[in-house]
Amino acid sequence: MKRSRFTEEQIIGVLREQEAGVKTADLCRKHGVSQATFFKWKAKYGGMDVSDARKLKALEDENRKLKKLLAETMLDVAMLKDLNSKKW
């Protein structure tokens, strides 16, 4: 997955500028992002503080690792079932 040019802190800063009254189109032009990207950020990070965003990032990373472990375990179980089903 492509990494973002902006950190969570920067994204929240951009959202705060919009809350302060700057027009969305001007804000997007200033920071070089599309309006669609801005509204995706707003949906994901709207109303968050920087600490909340860091916690969200940590939870997403942990969730990704757990999903990978589960997939590997399921592959191991399927392989062992296949081995046990064969006649020797």
C-alpha positions, 0 to 999 in steps of 0.5 A: 500500500502506498504511504501517505505524504502526510502524517496524522498530525499534518492531516489533523492540522489541515482539518483544524484549518478547515474548521477555523473557516478556510474554504475547502477548495482553497485548503486543498489547493494550498496543501496539494490534495484533491477534495476527495482526499480531504473528505476521506481524511475528514471521514477518518480523522474528523473530531480526533486529536493527535493522540487519538490518531496515534492510538488508531494507527497503533490499533490498525497495525496490531490488527494487521499483525493479528490477521496475518498470524490467524491466516498462517495458523489456518494454513498450518491447520489445513496442511495438517488436516490434509496430511492426516487424511492420507492413507500411509 
